[in-house]
Amino acid sequence: MGVIELICSPSGLCISKFGYKTKFSSQGIRQIQLQFNCMASPVVPVQEEEYISQTQGLTGDSFIRPHLKNLSPYQSILPFEVLSTRLGRKPEDIIKLDANENTCGPPPEVFEALGSMKFSYIYPDPENRQLRSALAEDCGLEAEYILAGCGADELIDLIMRCVLGPGDKIVDCPPTFTMYEFDAAVNAALVLKDSQIVDQEKPKCIFLTSPNNPDGSIISDDTLLKVLSLPILVVLDEAYIEFSGLASKMSWVKKHENLIVLRTFSKRVGLAGLRVGYGAFPLGIIEYIWRQTSLIMYLLLLKSLHNVKEALVEERERLYKLLKEVPFLNPYPSYSNFILCEVTLGKDAQKLKEDLAKMGVMIRHYTKKELSGYVRVSVGKPEQTDALMECLKLLS
């Protein structure tokens, strides 16, 4: 017995090897295919030209949601492999101070955990019970309030997918982390950049970062409480909180049903390459986020969450003092692991970044108008700071 294949066009017309054209329901197709399986003679391939006319004019992007076609891609930092090729330098010869990574790297426990994984071929616990239990102990918050994800970026996306419908609005507070605006656009939401218009525009949520990226400023408790008094979901991103000397607001989610607090291991423990993020959510929200997520938290229960913040904070203060001595830079005080600098005395900020790159030192420059005259320098190891300063002297 053979099989006669039915080729279905977008219009619902089905073409058999005999050239017959008939409209079938999906149920009808299944029934007829079953009948043909039992009765037909060996299959004869359908000639492509017999049905290709049905798809003429069809292009791949015709399947893409219309609002995504004009979406500008997210401008991410170039990875080591690409930098190495472009600069003609080995990765270990590049001073990378452009992405706020923790250059001290992860603690030894991470390598031990990765090296001793016995069941990497088995799907992990989708609820990450061990990890959440360890985080609960570290944060002083019950595990039921905590959700982990593949970086805080995944959690930002999940929040928007659960909260926003097409045409809904968020409040963004630039200059800040540009992923909020990008993810809102992906979800067909509108972005407001003025928090004073909440009453008129009725946005669904506001994204706040403390310490803020790229300027390293913080939000006071009084300001946060005022925002929480508004009828809006407040997403507080604390990616850099460990460097501020301030306490996290994760425990606040038990008192405020409209607060989500996000954290990450990328900065604190040097795990940017493993994409480990987590957050605290009100119980009325977290159950819906659970339904969306497909967590891949496949590796860690660290007995001791290694903390290198003291060394980085000390180096931040040293870097700040040294940058103040550079005649064409005006650094801003920072509560994070980076320092934003205004480029002065007529120097071009983008050219400064490019000149340093030629010397193997990477810093961040922004193409957006409000930050085009600024550069951001991540806090690195003392020897990386020294290399940066030597290069800046050569450019003075």
LINZI-V890818 format. One record per backbone hydrogen bond with DSSP energy under -0.5 kcal/mol. CO is the residue of the C=O (numbers start at 1). NH is the residue of the N-H. If there is no record, write none. Layout:
BEGIN
co nh
CO NH
CO NH
END
This chain:
BEGIN
co nh
3 5
5 7
6 8
7 15
9 12
12 24
13 9
14 16
14 22
15 7
16 19
20 16
22 14
25 29
26 30
27 31
28 32
29 33
30 34
31 35
32 36
33 37
34 38
35 39
36 40
40 2
47 50
47 51
48 51
48 52
49 53
51 54
52 55
53 56
55 58
59 62
60 63
61 64
65 68
65 69
66 69
68 71
74 76
79 83
80 84
81 85
82 86
83 87
84 88
84 89
90 93
91 94
94 96
95 97
95 362
97 378
101 103
102 105
107 110
107 111
108 112
109 113
110 114
111 115
112 116
114 117
119 122
125 128
128 132
129 133
130 134
131 135
132 136
133 137
134 138
135 139
136 140
136 141
142 145
143 146
145 281
147 279
149 151
149 277
150 154
151 154
151 155
152 156
153 157
154 158
155 159
156 160
157 161
158 162
159 163
160 164
165 168
168 190
169 204
169 205
170 172
170 192
171 207
177 180
178 182
179 183
180 184
181 185
182 186
183 187
184 189
185 188
188 167
190 170
190 192
192 172
194 197
195 198
197 201
198 202
204 233
205 171
206 208
206 235
208 237
212 214
212 216
216 335
217 211
217 212
220 224
221 225
222 226
223 227
224 228
225 229
227 230
230 232
233 206
233 235
234 236
234 260
235 208
235 237
236 238
236 262
237 210
238 241
240 243
241 244
241 245
241 246
249 252
250 253
251 254
252 255
252 256
255 257
256 259
258 234
259 282
260 236
261 280
262 238
263 278
264 268
265 269
265 271
266 102
266 272
268 308
270 106
271 274
271 275
272 275
275 277
276 265
277 149
278 263
279 147
280 261
282 285
282 286
283 287
285 288
285 289
286 290
287 291
288 292
289 292
289 293
296 298
304 306
308 312
309 313
310 314
311 315
312 316
313 317
314 318
315 319
316 320
317 321
318 322
319 323
320 324
321 325
322 325
323 326
325 327
326 329
328 344
330 342
337 379
339 377
340 332
341 375
342 330
342 344
344 347
347 349
348 352
349 353
350 354
351 355
352 356
353 357
354 358
355 359
356 359
356 361
357 360
360 95
360 362
361 363
362 97
364 376
368 371
368 372
369 372
371 366
371 374
373 343
374 366
375 341
376 364
376 378
377 339
378 380
379 103
381 384
381 385
382 386
383 387
384 388
385 389
386 390
387 391
388 392
389 393
390 394
391 395
392 396
393 396
END
